[in-house]
Amino acid sequence: MFTNTDRVPHRIVMDDGSVDFGTLQAGASSDARTVSGGNYHCTLHPSMVGNVNGTVAPTPAPGSGGGY
Ligand SMILES: [Cu+2]
């Protein structure tokens, strides 16, 4: 899910075209979508790019002993 905290609309699309989050107006949030990971860009601002690594949350290695 993306939330647009900017003052202008953005439209996030996965580079492979698998998911289009649609145009998000300022302050709007997209629907929650499942993505397999990869790069994305903003179709309205092609220089805006990013990456989704597909990892939901980091998990400590078993037995690492670091803990919290
Ligand atoms: Cu944009």
N, CA, C, O and the ligand as a Tripos MOL2 file, in Angstrom:
@<TRIPOS>MOLECULE
protein
  273   271    69     0     0
PROTEIN
NO_CHARGES

@<TRIPOS>ATOM
      1 N           0.8370   -1.1820    0.0000 N.3       1 MET1
      2 CA          0.0000    0.0000    0.0000 C.3       1 MET1
      3 C           0.8820    1.2440    0.0000 C.2       1 MET1
      4 O           1.8860    1.3110    0.7100 O.2       1 MET1
      5 N           0.4970    2.2110   -0.7940 N.am      2 PHE2
      6 CA          1.2340    3.4650   -0.8140 C.3       2 PHE2
      7 C           0.3550    4.5750   -0.2580 C.2       2 PHE2
      8 O          -0.8540    4.6020   -0.4880 O.2       2 PHE2
      9 N           0.9770    5.4870    0.4720 N.am      3 THR3
     10 CA          0.2930    6.6910    0.9210 C.3       3 THR3
     11 C           1.0300    7.8850    0.3420 C.2       3 THR3
     12 O           2.2480    8.0040    0.4730 O.2       3 THR3
     13 N           0.2790    8.7620   -0.2960 N.am      4 ASN4
     14 CA          0.8890    9.9390   -0.8980 C.3       4 ASN4
     15 C           0.9340   11.0660    0.1250 C.2       4 ASN4
     16 O          -0.0820   11.7030    0.4040 O.2       4 ASN4
     17 N           2.1070   11.3050    0.6760 N.am      5 THR5
     18 CA          2.2510   12.3830    1.6520 C.3       5 THR5
     19 C           2.7300   13.6660    0.9860 C.2       5 THR5
     20 O           3.0450   14.6490    1.6570 O.2       5 THR5
     21 N           2.7800   13.6420   -0.3380 N.am      6 ASP6
     22 CA          3.2120   14.8190   -1.0840 C.3       6 ASP6
     23 C           2.0180   15.7390   -1.3330 C.2       6 ASP6
     24 O           0.8950   15.4400   -0.9290 O.2       6 ASP6
     25 N           2.2760   16.8500   -1.9960 N.am      7 ARG7
     26 CA          1.2100   17.8150   -2.2690 C.3       7 ARG7
     27 C           0.6860   17.7090   -3.6880 C.2       7 ARG7
     28 O          -0.2150   18.4480   -4.0850 O.2       7 ARG7
     29 N           1.2510   16.7930   -4.4460 N.am      8 VAL8
     30 CA          0.8240   16.6060   -5.8390 C.3       8 VAL8
     31 C           0.4810   15.1340   -6.0470 C.2       8 VAL8
     32 O           0.9510   14.2780   -5.2970 O.2       8 VAL8
     33 N          -0.3310   14.8320   -7.0560 N.am      9 PRO9
     34 CA         -0.6960   13.4330   -7.3020 C.3       9 PRO9
     35 C           0.4940   12.6090   -7.7770 C.2       9 PRO9
     36 O           1.4090   13.1220   -8.4210 O.2       9 PRO9
     37 N           0.4620   11.3260   -7.4480 N.am     10 HIS10
     38 CA          1.4500   10.3850   -7.9450 C.3      10 HIS10
     39 C           0.7240    9.1150   -8.3560 C.2      10 HIS10
     40 O          -0.3290    8.7800   -7.8130 O.2      10 HIS10
     41 N           1.2960    8.4260   -9.3110 N.am     11 ARG11
     42 CA          0.7260    7.1550   -9.7460 C.3      11 ARG11
     43 C           1.8270    6.1130   -9.7880 C.2      11 ARG11
     44 O           2.6930    6.1370  -10.6630 O.2      11 ARG11
     45 N           1.7820    5.2020   -8.8350 N.am     12 ILE12
     46 CA          2.8240    4.1900   -8.7080 C.3      12 ILE12
     47 C           2.4420    2.9500   -9.5030 C.2      12 ILE12
     48 O           1.3600    2.3890   -9.3290 O.2      12 ILE12
     49 N           3.3530    2.5320  -10.3800 N.am     13 VAL13
     50 CA          3.1530    1.3400  -11.1960 C.3      13 VAL13
     51 C           4.4180    0.4950  -11.1190 C.2      13 VAL13
     52 O           5.5330    1.0090  -11.2020 O.2      13 VAL13
     53 N           4.2210   -0.8200  -10.9590 N.am     14 MET14
     54 CA          5.3800   -1.6980  -10.9740 C.3      14 MET14
     55 C           5.9910   -1.6620  -12.3770 C.2      14 MET14
     56 O           5.2700   -1.5870  -13.3720 O.2      14 MET14
     57 N           7.3130   -1.7150  -12.4490 N.am     15 ASP15
     58 CA          7.9930   -1.6250  -13.7420 C.3      15 ASP15
     59 C           7.5590   -2.7270  -14.7050 C.2      15 ASP15
     60 O           7.5400   -2.5220  -15.9190 O.2      15 ASP15
     61 N           7.2120   -3.8910  -14.1650 N.am     16 ASP16
     62 CA          6.8020   -4.9930  -15.0380 C.3      16 ASP16
     63 C           5.3090   -4.9190  -15.3860 C.2      16 ASP16
     64 O           4.7740   -5.7940  -16.0670 O.2      16 ASP16
     65 N           4.6510   -3.8610  -14.9040 N.am     17 GLY17
     66 CA          3.2440   -3.6770  -15.2370 C.3      17 GLY17
     67 C           2.2790   -4.5600  -14.4560 C.2      17 GLY17
     68 O           1.0810   -4.5760  -14.7380 O.2      17 GLY17
     69 N           2.7970   -5.2930  -13.4780 N.am     18 SER18
     70 CA          1.9570   -6.2570  -12.7740 C.3      18 SER18
     71 C           0.9340   -5.5920  -11.8620 C.2      18 SER18
     72 O          -0.1530   -6.1280  -11.6450 O.2      18 SER18
     73 N           1.2800   -4.4330  -11.3320 N.am     19 VAL19
     74 CA          0.3610   -3.7520  -10.4120 C.3      19 VAL19
     75 C           0.3710   -2.2590  -10.7080 C.2      19 VAL19
     76 O           1.4270   -1.6420  -10.8450 O.2      19 VAL19
     77 N          -0.8240   -1.6970  -10.8020 N.am     20 ASP20
     78 CA         -0.9910   -0.2520  -10.9730 C.3      20 ASP20
     79 C          -1.7920    0.2400   -9.7800 C.2      20 ASP20
     80 O          -2.9580   -0.1190   -9.6190 O.2      20 ASP20
     81 N          -1.1720    1.0580   -8.9480 N.am     21 PHE21
     82 CA         -1.8450    1.5320   -7.7410 C.3      21 PHE21
     83 C          -2.8010    2.6840   -8.0300 C.2      21 PHE21
     84 O          -3.5050    3.1550   -7.1370 O.2      21 PHE21
     85 N          -2.8230    3.1310   -9.2740 N.am     22 GLY22
     86 CA         -3.7410    4.2040   -9.6400 C.3      22 GLY22
     87 C          -3.2290    5.5520   -9.1820 C.2      22 GLY22
     88 O          -2.2770    5.6460   -8.4080 O.2      22 GLY22
     89 N          -3.8750    6.5870   -9.6720 N.am     23 THR23
     90 CA         -3.4600    7.9330   -9.3100 C.3      23 THR23
     91 C          -3.8800    8.2400   -7.8760 C.2      23 THR23
     92 O          -5.0520    8.1350   -7.5140 O.2      23 THR23
     93 N          -2.9000    8.6200   -7.0810 N.am     24 LEU24
     94 CA         -3.1610    8.9590   -5.6800 C.3      24 LEU24
     95 C          -3.0660   10.4660   -5.5180 C.2      24 LEU24
     96 O          -2.0210   11.0720   -5.7530 O.2      24 LEU24
     97 N          -4.1750   11.0530   -5.1140 N.am     25 GLN25
     98 CA         -4.1510   12.4800   -4.8370 C.3      25 GLN25
     99 C          -3.3790   12.7300   -3.5430 C.2      25 GLN25
    100 O          -3.1340   11.8010   -2.7740 O.2      25 GLN25
    101 N          -3.0030   13.9650   -3.3070 N.am     26 ALA26
    102 CA         -2.2670   14.3040   -2.0890 C.3      26 ALA26
    103 C          -3.0230   13.8150   -0.8670 C.2      26 ALA26
    104 O          -4.2130   14.0860   -0.7100 O.2      26 ALA26
    105 N          -2.3250   13.0940   -0.0040 N.am     27 GLY27
    106 CA         -2.9220   12.6050    1.2250 C.3      27 GLY27
    107 C          -3.6920   11.3110    1.0940 C.2      27 GLY27
    108 O          -4.1510   10.7650    2.0970 O.2      27 GLY27
    109 N          -3.8450   10.8040   -0.1260 N.am     28 ALA28
    110 CA         -4.6210    9.5830   -0.3380 C.3      28 ALA28
    111 C          -3.7510    8.3430   -0.1650 C.2      28 ALA28
    112 O          -2.5310    8.3940   -0.3230 O.2      28 ALA28
    113 N          -4.3970    7.2360    0.1600 N.am     29 SER29
    114 CA         -3.7140    5.9570    0.2470 C.3      29 SER29
    115 C          -4.2960    5.0040   -0.7790 C.2      29 SER29
    116 O          -5.4930    5.0300   -1.0660 O.2      29 SER29
    117 N          -3.4340    4.1670   -1.3250 N.am     30 SER30
    118 CA         -3.8880    3.1870   -2.3010 C.3      30 SER30
    119 C          -4.5410    2.0110   -1.5930 C.2      30 SER30
    120 O          -4.4500    1.8760   -0.3730 O.2      30 SER30
    121 N          -5.1920    1.1730   -2.3670 N.am     31 ASP31
    122 CA         -5.6450   -0.1100   -1.8450 C.3      31 ASP31
    123 C          -4.4110   -0.9410   -1.5120 C.2      31 ASP31
    124 O          -3.3480   -0.7510   -2.1030 O.2      31 ASP31
    125 N          -4.5570   -1.8520   -0.5770 N.am     32 ALA32
    126 CA         -3.4710   -2.7750   -0.2820 C.3      32 ALA32
    127 C          -3.4120   -3.8060   -1.3970 C.2      32 ALA32
    128 O          -4.4090   -4.4560   -1.7120 O.2      32 ALA32
    129 N          -2.2430   -3.9470   -1.9860 N.am     33 ARG33
    130 CA         -2.0720   -4.8830   -3.1000 C.3      33 ARG33
    131 C          -0.8880   -5.7910   -2.8040 C.2      33 ARG33
    132 O           0.0550   -5.4150   -2.1090 O.2      33 ARG33
    133 N          -0.9670   -6.9780   -3.3430 N.am     34 THR34
    134 CA          0.1400   -7.9150   -3.1870 C.3      34 THR34
    135 C           1.0720   -7.7780   -4.3890 C.2      34 THR34
    136 O           0.6430   -7.8720   -5.5390 O.2      34 THR34
    137 N           2.3390   -7.5570   -4.1050 N.am     35 VAL35
    138 CA          3.3210   -7.4750   -5.1760 C.3      35 VAL35
    139 C           4.4100   -8.5080   -4.9040 C.2      35 VAL35
    140 O           4.6950   -8.8470   -3.7550 O.2      35 VAL35
    141 N           4.9980   -8.9880   -5.9650 N.am     36 SER36
    142 CA          6.0240  -10.0190   -5.8050 C.3      36 SER36
    143 C           7.3990   -9.4120   -5.5740 C.2      36 SER36
    144 O           8.3810  -10.1340   -5.3990 O.2      36 SER36
    145 N           7.4680   -8.1150   -5.5740 N.am     37 GLY37
    146 CA          8.7420   -7.4420   -5.3860 C.3      37 GLY37
    147 C           9.2750   -6.9510   -6.7140 C.2      37 GLY37
    148 O           8.8900   -7.4460   -7.7740 O.2      37 GLY37
    149 N          10.1520   -5.9880   -6.6490 N.am     38 GLY38
    150 CA         10.7380   -5.4400   -7.8620 C.3      38 GLY38
    151 C          10.7240   -3.9280   -7.8340 C.2      38 GLY38
    152 O          10.4250   -3.3040   -6.8150 O.2      38 GLY38
    153 N          11.0520   -3.3580   -8.9690 N.am     39 ASN39
    154 CA         11.1280   -1.9060   -9.0600 C.3      39 ASN39
    155 C           9.7920   -1.3150   -9.4560 C.2      39 ASN39
    156 O           8.9910   -1.9470  -10.1460 O.2      39 ASN39
    157 N           9.5680   -0.0990   -9.0090 N.am     40 TYR40
    158 CA          8.3570    0.6340   -9.4090 C.3      40 TYR40
    159 C           8.7420    2.0510   -9.8110 C.2      40 TYR40
    160 O           9.8470    2.5150   -9.5310 O.2      40 TYR40
    161 N           7.8220    2.7150  -10.4620 N.am     41 HIS41
    162 CA          8.0570    4.1050  -10.8410 C.3      41 HIS41
    163 C           6.7430    4.8610  -10.8020 C.2      41 HIS41
    164 O           5.6680    4.2700  -10.7040 O.2      41 HIS41
    165 N           6.8490    6.1790  -10.8810 N.am     42 CYS42
    166 CA          5.6650    7.0360  -10.9300 C.3      42 CYS42
    167 C           5.4500    7.4330  -12.3820 C.2      42 CYS42
    168 O           6.3310    8.0210  -13.0100 O.2      42 CYS42
    169 N           4.2640    7.1050  -12.9190 N.am     43 THR43
    170 CA          4.0370    7.4000  -14.3290 C.3      43 THR43
    171 C           3.9350    8.8990  -14.5810 C.2      43 THR43
    172 O           4.1260    9.3570  -15.7070 O.2      43 THR43
    173 N           3.6360    9.6580  -13.5410 N.am     44 LEU44
    174 CA          3.5100   11.1070  -13.6930 C.3      44 LEU44
    175 C           4.8560   11.8040  -13.5680 C.2      44 LEU44
    176 O           5.0440   12.9160  -14.0610 O.2      44 LEU44
    177 N           5.7840   11.1360  -12.9040 N.am     45 HIS45
    178 CA          7.1210   11.6900  -12.6920 C.3      45 HIS45
    179 C           8.1140   10.5540  -12.8980 C.2      45 HIS45
    180 O           8.5470    9.9220  -11.9350 O.2      45 HIS45
    181 N           8.4760   10.2940  -14.1560 N.am     46 PRO46
    182 CA          9.2980    9.1200  -14.4860 C.3      46 PRO46
    183 C          10.6310    9.0480  -13.7490 C.2      46 PRO46
    184 O          11.2340    7.9780  -13.6700 O.2      46 PRO46
    185 N          11.0900   10.1500  -13.2180 N.am     47 SER47
    186 CA         12.3570   10.1060  -12.4900 C.3      47 SER47
    187 C          12.1800    9.5490  -11.0850 C.2      47 SER47
    188 O          13.1560    9.2470  -10.3990 O.2      47 SER47
    189 N          10.9180    9.4150  -10.6620 N.am     48 MET48
    190 CA         10.6610    8.8860   -9.3230 C.3      48 MET48
    191 C          10.5740    7.3650   -9.4050 C.2      48 MET48
    192 O           9.6460    6.8170  -10.0000 O.2      48 MET48
    193 N          11.5300    6.7050   -8.8140 N.am     49 VAL49
    194 CA         11.5620    5.2540   -8.8530 C.3      49 VAL49
    195 C          11.8350    4.7190   -7.4570 C.2      49 VAL49
    196 O          12.2960    5.4440   -6.5760 O.2      49 VAL49
    197 N          11.5440    3.4450   -7.2710 N.am     50 GLY50
    198 CA         11.8050    2.8130   -5.9880 C.3      50 GLY50
    199 C          11.7770    1.3160   -6.1470 C.2      50 GLY50
    200 O          11.6560    0.7830   -7.2510 O.2      50 GLY50
    201 N          11.8920    0.6480   -5.0120 N.am     51 ASN51
    202 CA         11.9820   -0.8040   -5.0470 C.3      51 ASN51
    203 C          11.1820   -1.4050   -3.9020 C.2      51 ASN51
    204 O          11.1870   -0.8960   -2.7810 O.2      51 ASN51
    205 N          10.5020   -2.4880   -4.2050 N.am     52 VAL52
    206 CA          9.8260   -3.2890   -3.1870 C.3      52 VAL52
    207 C          10.5590   -4.6130   -3.1330 C.2      52 VAL52
    208 O          10.6640   -5.3130   -4.1400 O.2      52 VAL52
    209 N          11.0660   -4.9560   -1.9620 N.am     53 ASN53
    210 CA         11.8870   -6.1620   -1.9180 C.3      53 ASN53
    211 C          11.0950   -7.4280   -1.6240 C.2      53 ASN53
    212 O          11.6550   -8.5240   -1.6120 O.2      53 ASN53
    213 N           9.8050   -7.2820   -1.3900 N.am     54 GLY54
    214 CA          8.9780   -8.4650   -1.2110 C.3      54 GLY54
    215 C           9.0580   -9.0850    0.1640 C.2      54 GLY54
    216 O           8.3810  -10.0770    0.4370 O.2      54 GLY54
    217 N           9.8740   -8.5180    1.0360 N.am     55 THR55
    218 CA          9.9810   -9.0340    2.3910 C.3      55 THR55
    219 C           9.0060   -8.2790    3.2810 C.2      55 THR55
    220 O           9.0380   -7.0500    3.3410 O.2      55 THR55
    221 N           8.1490   -9.0020    3.9640 N.am     56 VAL56
    222 CA          7.1410   -8.3430    4.7950 C.3      56 VAL56
    223 C           7.7650   -7.7550    6.0490 C.2      56 VAL56
    224 O           7.5440   -6.5850    6.3590 O.2      56 VAL56
    225 N           8.5280   -8.5350    6.7610 N.am     57 ALA57
    226 CA          9.1510   -8.0440    7.9860 C.3      57 ALA57
    227 C          10.4080   -8.8430    8.2610 C.2      57 ALA57
    228 O          10.4420  -10.0520    8.0290 O.2      57 ALA57
    229 N          11.4320   -8.1840    8.7480 N.am     58 PRO58
    230 CA         12.6620   -8.9110    9.0560 C.3      58 PRO58
    231 C          12.4500   -9.8560   10.2230 C.2      58 PRO58
    232 O          11.7610   -9.5280   11.1880 O.2      58 PRO58
    233 N          13.0440  -11.0190   10.1240 N.am     59 THR59
    234 CA         12.9570  -12.0110   11.1950 C.3      59 THR59
    235 C          14.3510  -12.2980   11.7090 C.2      59 THR59
    236 O          15.2440  -12.6220   10.9250 O.2      59 THR59
    237 N          14.5540  -12.1860   13.0040 N.am     60 PRO60
    238 CA         15.8910  -12.4690   13.5460 C.3      60 PRO60
    239 C          16.3060  -13.8940   13.2310 C.2      60 PRO60
    240 O          15.4830  -14.8090   13.2560 O.2      60 PRO60
    241 N          17.5750  -14.0780   12.9350 N.am     61 ALA61
    242 CA         18.0740  -15.4210   12.6590 C.3      61 ALA61
    243 C          17.9430  -16.2900   13.8970 C.2      61 ALA61
    244 O          18.2600  -15.8450   15.0000 O.2      61 ALA61
    245 N          17.4840  -17.5150   13.7300 N.am     62 PRO62
    246 CA         17.3560  -18.4080   14.8980 C.3      62 PRO62
    247 C          18.6900  -18.5740   15.6050 C.2      62 PRO62
    248 O          19.7240  -18.7840   14.9720 O.2      62 PRO62
    249 N          18.6490  -18.4780   16.9090 N.am     63 GLY63
    250 CA         19.8460  -18.7190   17.6740 C.3      63 GLY63
    251 C          20.8630  -17.6050   17.6350 C.2      63 GLY63
    252 O          21.9800  -17.7590   18.1290 O.2      63 GLY63
    253 N          20.4830  -16.4740   17.0470 N.am     64 SER64
    254 CA         21.4540  -15.3800   16.9660 C.3      64 SER64
    255 C          21.7260  -14.7970   18.3450 C.2      64 SER64
    256 O          22.8000  -14.2500   18.5980 O.2      64 SER64
    257 N          20.7460  -14.9180   19.2330 N.am     65 GLY65
    258 CA         20.9560  -14.4730   20.5960 C.3      65 GLY65
    259 C          20.9460  -12.9700   20.7900 C.2      65 GLY65
    260 O          21.0430  -12.4790   21.9140 O.2      65 GLY65
    261 N          20.8310  -12.2580   19.7170 N.am     66 GLY66
    262 CA         20.8330  -10.8110   19.8460 C.3      66 GLY66
    263 C          19.6030  -10.3180   20.5710 C.2      66 GLY66
    264 O          19.6940   -9.6190   21.5800 O.2      66 GLY66
    265 N          18.4750  -10.6840   20.0530 N.am     67 GLY67
    266 CA         17.2190  -10.3460   20.6960 C.3      67 GLY67
    267 C          17.0020   -8.8560   20.8380 C.2      67 GLY67
    268 O          17.7150   -8.0310   20.2650 O.2      67 GLY67
    269 N          16.0020   -8.5520   21.6160 N.am     68 TYR68
    270 CA         15.6640   -7.1490   21.8260 C.3      68 TYR68
    271 C          15.9610   -6.7530   23.2650 C.2      68 TYR68
    272 O          15.7430   -5.6030   23.6460 O.2      68 TYR68
    273 CU          4.8680   11.1870   -8.9810 Cu       69 CU69
@<TRIPOS>BOND
     1     1     2 1
     2     2     3 1
     3     3     4 2
     4     3     5 am
     5     5     6 1
     6     6     7 1
     7     7     8 2
     8     7     9 am
     9     9    10 1
    10    10    11 1
    11    11    12 2
    12    11    13 am
    13    13    14 1
    14    14    15 1
    15    15    16 2
    16    15    17 am
    17    17    18 1
    18    18    19 1
    19    19    20 2
    20    19    21 am
    21    21    22 1
    22    22    23 1
    23    23    24 2
    24    23    25 am
    25    25    26 1
    26    26    27 1
    27    27    28 2
    28    27    29 am
    29    29    30 1
    30    30    31 1
    31    31    32 2
    32    31    33 am
    33    33    34 1
    34    34    35 1
    35    35    36 2
    36    35    37 am
    37    37    38 1
    38    38    39 1
    39    39    40 2
    40    39    41 am
    41    41    42 1
    42    42    43 1
    43    43    44 2
    44    43    45 am
    45    45    46 1
    46    46    47 1
    47    47    48 2
    48    47    49 am
    49    49    50 1
    50    50    51 1
    51    51    52 2
    52    51    53 am
    53    53    54 1
    54    54    55 1
    55    55    56 2
    56    55    57 am
    57    57    58 1
    58    58    59 1
    59    59    60 2
    60    59    61 am
    61    61    62 1
    62    62    63 1
    63    63    64 2
    64    63    65 am
    65    65    66 1
    66    66    67 1
    67    67    68 2
    68    67    69 am
    69    69    70 1
    70    70    71 1
    71    71    72 2
    72    71    73 am
    73    73    74 1
    74    74    75 1
    75    75    76 2
    76    75    77 am
    77    77    78 1
    78    78    79 1
    79    79    80 2
    80    79    81 am
    81    81    82 1
    82    82    83 1
    83    83    84 2
    84    83    85 am
    85    85    86 1
    86    86    87 1
    87    87    88 2
    88    87    89 am
    89    89    90 1
    90    90    91 1
    91    91    92 2
    92    91    93 am
    93    93    94 1
    94    94    95 1
    95    95    96 2
    96    95    97 am
    97    97    98 1
    98    98    99 1
    99    99   100 2
   100    99   101 am
   101   101   102 1
   102   102   103 1
   103   103   104 2
   104   103   105 am
   105   105   106 1
   106   106   107 1
   107   107   108 2
   108   107   109 am
   109   109   110 1
   110   110   111 1
   111   111   112 2
   112   111   113 am
   113   113   114 1
   114   114   115 1
   115   115   116 2
   116   115   117 am
   117   117   118 1
   118   118   119 1
   119   119   120 2
   120   119   121 am
   121   121   122 1
   122   122   123 1
   123   123   124 2
   124   123   125 am
   125   125   126 1
   126   126   127 1
   127   127   128 2
   128   127   129 am
   129   129   130 1
   130   130   131 1
   131   131   132 2
   132   131   133 am
   133   133   134 1
   134   134   135 1
   135   135   136 2
   136   135   137 am
   137   137   138 1
   138   138   139 1
   139   139   140 2
   140   139   141 am
   141   141   142 1
   142   142   143 1
   143   143   144 2
   144   143   145 am
   145   145   146 1
   146   146   147 1
   147   147   148 2
   148   147   149 am
   149   149   150 1
   150   150   151 1
   151   151   152 2
   152   151   153 am
   153   153   154 1
   154   154   155 1
   155   155   156 2
   156   155   157 am
   157   157   158 1
   158   158   159 1
   159   159   160 2
   160   159   161 am
   161   161   162 1
   162   162   163 1
   163   163   164 2
   164   163   165 am
   165   165   166 1
   166   166   167 1
   167   167   168 2
   168   167   169 am
   169   169   170 1
   170   170   171 1
   171   171   172 2
   172   171   173 am
   173   173   174 1
   174   174   175 1
   175   175   176 2
   176   175   177 am
   177   177   178 1
   178   178   179 1
   179   179   180 2
   180   179   181 am
   181   181   182 1
   182   182   183 1
   183   183   184 2
   184   183   185 am
   185   185   186 1
   186   186   187 1
   187   187   188 2
   188   187   189 am
   189   189   190 1
   190   190   191 1
   191   191   192 2
   192   191   193 am
   193   193   194 1
   194   194   195 1
   195   195   196 2
   196   195   197 am
   197   197   198 1
   198   198   199 1
   199   199   200 2
   200   199   201 am
   201   201   202 1
   202   202   203 1
   203   203   204 2
   204   203   205 am
   205   205   206 1
   206   206   207 1
   207   207   208 2
   208   207   209 am
   209   209   210 1
   210   210   211 1
   211   211   212 2
   212   211   213 am
   213   213   214 1
   214   214   215 1
   215   215   216 2
   216   215   217 am
   217   217   218 1
   218   218   219 1
   219   219   220 2
   220   219   221 am
   221   221   222 1
   222   222   223 1
   223   223   224 2
   224   223   225 am
   225   225   226 1
   226   226   227 1
   227   227   228 2
   228   227   229 am
   229   229   230 1
   230   230   231 1
   231   231   232 2
   232   231   233 am
   233   233   234 1
   234   234   235 1
   235   235   236 2
   236   235   237 am
   237   237   238 1
   238   238   239 1
   239   239   240 2
   240   239   241 am
   241   241   242 1
   242   242   243 1
   243   243   244 2
   244   243   245 am
   245   245   246 1
   246   246   247 1
   247   247   248 2
   248   247   249 am
   249   249   250 1
   250   250   251 1
   251   251   252 2
   252   251   253 am
   253   253   254 1
   254   254   255 1
   255   255   256 2
   256   255   257 am
   257   257   258 1
   258   258   259 1
   259   259   260 2
   260   259   261 am
   261   261   262 1
   262   262   263 1
   263   263   264 2
   264   263   265 am
   265   265   266 1
   266   266   267 1
   267   267   268 2
   268   267   269 am
   269   269   270 1
   270   270   271 1
   271   271   272 2
@<TRIPOS>SUBSTRUCTURE
     1 MET1         2 RESIDUE 1 A MET
     2 PHE2         6 RESIDUE 1 A PHE
     3 THR3        10 RESIDUE 1 A THR
     4 ASN4        14 RESIDUE 1 A ASN
     5 THR5        18 RESIDUE 1 A THR
     6 ASP6        22 RESIDUE 1 A ASP
     7 ARG7        26 RESIDUE 1 A ARG
     8 VAL8        30 RESIDUE 1 A VAL
     9 PRO9        34 RESIDUE 1 A PRO
    10 HIS10       38 RESIDUE 1 A HIS
    11 ARG11       42 RESIDUE 1 A ARG
    12 ILE12       46 RESIDUE 1 A ILE
    13 VAL13       50 RESIDUE 1 A VAL
    14 MET14       54 RESIDUE 1 A MET
    15 ASP15       58 RESIDUE 1 A ASP
    16 ASP16       62 RESIDUE 1 A ASP
    17 GLY17       66 RESIDUE 1 A GLY
    18 SER18       70 RESIDUE 1 A SER
    19 VAL19       74 RESIDUE 1 A VAL
    20 ASP20       78 RESIDUE 1 A ASP
    21 PHE21       82 RESIDUE 1 A PHE
    22 GLY22       86 RESIDUE 1 A GLY
    23 THR23       90 RESIDUE 1 A THR
    24 LEU24       94 RESIDUE 1 A LEU
    25 GLN25       98 RESIDUE 1 A GLN
    26 ALA26      102 RESIDUE 1 A ALA
    27 GLY27      106 RESIDUE 1 A GLY
    28 ALA28      110 RESIDUE 1 A ALA
    29 SER29      114 RESIDUE 1 A SER
    30 SER30      118 RESIDUE 1 A SER
    31 ASP31      122 RESIDUE 1 A ASP
    32 ALA32      126 RESIDUE 1 A ALA
    33 ARG33      130 RESIDUE 1 A ARG
    34 THR34      134 RESIDUE 1 A THR
    35 VAL35      138 RESIDUE 1 A VAL
    36 SER36      142 RESIDUE 1 A SER
    37 GLY37      146 RESIDUE 1 A GLY
    38 GLY38      150 RESIDUE 1 A GLY
    39 ASN39      154 RESIDUE 1 A ASN
    40 TYR40      158 RESIDUE 1 A TYR
    41 HIS41      162 RESIDUE 1 A HIS
    42 CYS42      166 RESIDUE 1 A CYS
    43 THR43      170 RESIDUE 1 A THR
    44 LEU44      174 RESIDUE 1 A LEU
    45 HIS45      178 RESIDUE 1 A HIS
    46 PRO46      182 RESIDUE 1 A PRO
    47 SER47      186 RESIDUE 1 A SER
    48 MET48      190 RESIDUE 1 A MET
    49 VAL49      194 RESIDUE 1 A VAL
    50 GLY50      198 RESIDUE 1 A GLY
    51 ASN51      202 RESIDUE 1 A ASN
    52 VAL52      206 RESIDUE 1 A VAL
    53 ASN53      210 RESIDUE 1 A ASN
    54 GLY54      214 RESIDUE 1 A GLY
    55 THR55      218 RESIDUE 1 A THR
    56 VAL56      222 RESIDUE 1 A VAL
    57 ALA57      226 RESIDUE 1 A ALA
    58 PRO58      230 RESIDUE 1 A PRO
    59 THR59      234 RESIDUE 1 A THR
    60 PRO60      238 RESIDUE 1 A PRO
    61 ALA61      242 RESIDUE 1 A ALA
    62 PRO62      246 RESIDUE 1 A PRO
    63 GLY63      250 RESIDUE 1 A GLY
    64 SER64      254 RESIDUE 1 A SER
    65 GLY65      258 RESIDUE 1 A GLY
    66 GLY66      262 RESIDUE 1 A GLY
    67 GLY67      266 RESIDUE 1 A GLY
    68 TYR68      270 RESIDUE 1 A TYR
    69 CU69       273 GROUP 0 **** ****
